[in-house]
Amino acid sequence: MTWSASQYVQFEDECTRPVRDLVAAIPTASARRVADVGCGPGNSTEVLAARYAQAEVTGLDSDADMIAAARKRLPGLRFDIAEVSQWTDAGPWDVILANAVFQWVPDHARLFPSLVGKLAPGGSLAMQMPDNLNEPPHLLMRETALQGPWAPKLAAAADAHTALASERWYYELLKPHCARVDIWRTIYQHPLQGGPAAVVEWFKGSGLRPFLAPLDAAEQADYLARYEAALAKVFPPMADGTVLLPFPRVFIVATR
């Protein structure tokens, strides 16, 4: 699946706020080597590089469009196309950052301890994952997928989503490998201008993509129209046209 850097950066301020909160919570005071895995268009890498200005900074992402955008944004840094689950650089790394990527990557039980193993002593693995699969936008994506004429095409997308494990599960997974594990959950309330259509635009760059990719242009337009109509019942706009989009996220900082 390909991703759209231009679609993602429409909501850059909102999407970057969680990574600012995450990077501010990393206890590792100084660093020589830091990595941003799933770096997207480089907005998270920029936050990481500002925190560790003297470090060697590497960003990686599986999508060529995202890497091209990141290289254009931060030409002085290194960006590679790579799947994080197949990342072979053993480190040691002082900080590994993963902003809104691991919700798309399976097998956390294997992956997370392996990433901790790439850290130098005192280094930190800092992760942020959306935890909204049971929120109305995602529930309505799946409902719309199963109720339209495109249902056979979208059956796989509707069944492909896997919710995050509990905070306790992540703590128990990581604590044997770490000196400290810090976990918290935040619900951001993002004000979006444009009513339910703005919610559709928000998810076009992420959660909607698996549902739109199998459809032709006419089917995409029909699907999005039905999806927006369903959202309008849940997100009625305020007098100025603003809707508030609740967005829960789980944060983990695991320090070796």
N, C-alpha and C positions, 0 to 999 in steps of 0.2 A: 504494500500500500504506500502511495506517495502522500506527502503532506504539503501544505501551502504556507510558506513563510509569510507571504503578504496578508493572508487571511489571519494568521496568528497575531501579527503585530497591530492589527486594528484595535486590539484591546491590550496593548503592551503595558500600560500603566497598571491595569488590574492584574495582569498575569505576572508582572514583575514584583508586585508587593509581597507575595508569599516568599519569594526567594530572598528578598531583603531581610525579612523576618528570620528566615532560616539561617542565612549566612551570619547574621548578627548573633545568633545563639551558639555558633561553633566555638568551643573553648580553646582550640589550638591557636596559640597566640602568634606564632611565626611559622613560616612554611618556605621550603625550597621548591617543592614540586606539588602542583595542585591540578586536578582534572575535573572537568565538567562533563559528565556522561549524559547523553541525551540533551545536548546543549541547545538544540533548536536554532533560532536565528541569532543567537549570541547575547541575548539580553541577560540571561543568567550568568554567562561567562563574564560579562562586563562587571556585574556586581561582585563576583568572586575575585576577579583581577584587581578591583579597587580595594578590597579588603586585604589582599596579599600582593601588594604592589611590587615587591622584590622577588616574587616567585616565578618559576617557569610554569606557564599556564598552557594546558592542553584541553581542547574541546573535541568531543566526538559525538557523532549522530549517524543514524543509519540512513538518513534521507539526504540526497544530493542537493535538493532545493534549500533545505535548512543550512547545510554546510556552506553553500554558495553565499547565502545571506550573512552568515556569521563571518566569513572571510572578508566580505565587503565592509561589514561593520567594524571589525577589529583586525585590520590587515597585519598588525604586528604580532599576532598570536598564531599558534598552530592549531589547525582544525583538520580532523581526519574523519573519513567515512568508515564507520565500524558499528557492528552490533555489540551492545554492551554485554550480552550473554556470551559472546565469543571473544571478548577483549582479552588479549594475551599478555599485555604489559604487566609484569609482576610487581612493578614498583621498585623500591618503596615510595609511596605517595604520602604526603603530609595531610592532604585533604582530598577527598573524593566527594563531589557534589552531584546530586541527581534531583533535578527539579521537574516534577510532574512527568516522569518517564516510566517508573516501575509499575504503574497501574496497567501498562501495556505489555509487561514482560512477565512470563510465568516462572514458576519454580523458585519462589523467594527463599524457600528452605535451603536450597543449594547456593543460590546466587549471593545472598547477603553475607553469609559467613566467608564466602570466597573473596568478596570485596574487602571485608575487614582484614583478611589475610594479606592484602596488597598494601596495607597501611604501615607506615613507620610507627614505632612506639610513641604514644601520645598523639598520633594522627586521628582524624575523625572522618567518618562516613556520615554525610549529612543528606537526608532524603526528605522530600515532600511529595505526597501522593494525594490527588483528588479522591475523595471518598463519597461520591455522589450517585452511585449506580441505582440507589433506591430513592433518589430525589425525583420530583415530577419531570424535569426535562428528559432524563434517561428513561424513566418508565414510559413516557409518552412516545419517545423514539421507538421503543420496542412494540408498544401497542399499535402505533401507526403502521409499522412494518408488517405486522401480522394481520391487519384488517383490510389492507388494500389489495388491488389486483396483482401487485408485485410480491405478494407473500412468499411464493416459492423461491424467488430470487433472493429474498432477504432473510430466509429462515436461519441461515448460518450466522449472519450478523446479529440477529436477535438472540441467539443462544450463546454467543461467543463471550459475553461479558462475565467476568468473575469478580465478585466482591472482594475487598481486602479482608485479610484476617483481622482478628481483634488486636487491640493494643497490647494486651497481655501476651498473646501468641508471639508478637514481634519482640517483646521484651525477653521472653524466655528463650527465644531463638538466639538473640544476640548477646545476652549477658554473659554466657560462658566464655565468649571470645573477647570481651571488652572490660575495661576498668570502669566504664560509666556508660549507661544508656539513658537518654533523655527522650521521652515520648509525650507529645501533646496533640490535641485536636482543636482546630479553630474553624468556626463558620464565618466566612467573609460575607458581607452583604454588599454586593456590587450594584451601584446605581447605573442603569443603562438607559440611555435616551433612545426613544423610538418604539416603545411598547414591546409587544411580543416579538415583533420582527427583529428587534435587537438581540433577543435571546436566541433566535434562530441563527443570526450572524455569529454570535459568540460560539456556538457549538459547530458551525460549519468547519472551523479549523481544527476540530478534535473529534468529539464523540459522534458527530453525524457522518463523518467521512466513510466509515465502513458500510453505512446504510445507503449512501449516495453512489458509491463506486460501482455497484452492479447495475445501476439503472441508466437508461438512456435519458437524453435531455428532457423529453416530455414527461417521462416518469418522475424524474427528479423534481420538476416544477410542481407536479401534482402532489408528490409526497410532501414537499416543503409547505405547500399551501394547507394541506390537511394537518400537518404538524403544527404550523403556526395557529391555526384555528383551535386546536386542542390546547395549546399553550395560553391562548387568550382567556380561557376559562379559569386558569390557575394564576396568571400574572396580569390582572387588569391594570392598565396604566393609571398613574396618578394624574392629577389635573394638568401637570406640565408635560405629560407623556413619559415620565420616568417609570421604569419598573425596577424593583429590587430583586436581584438574583442571589438567593442564598447558595453558598458554595463551600461545603465542608471539605477540609483537608487534614490529613494526618502528617505530622512532622516527627522525624526520628533523627537524633544525633547520637551516633555510637562511636565512642572514643576508645581506642585500643590501649 
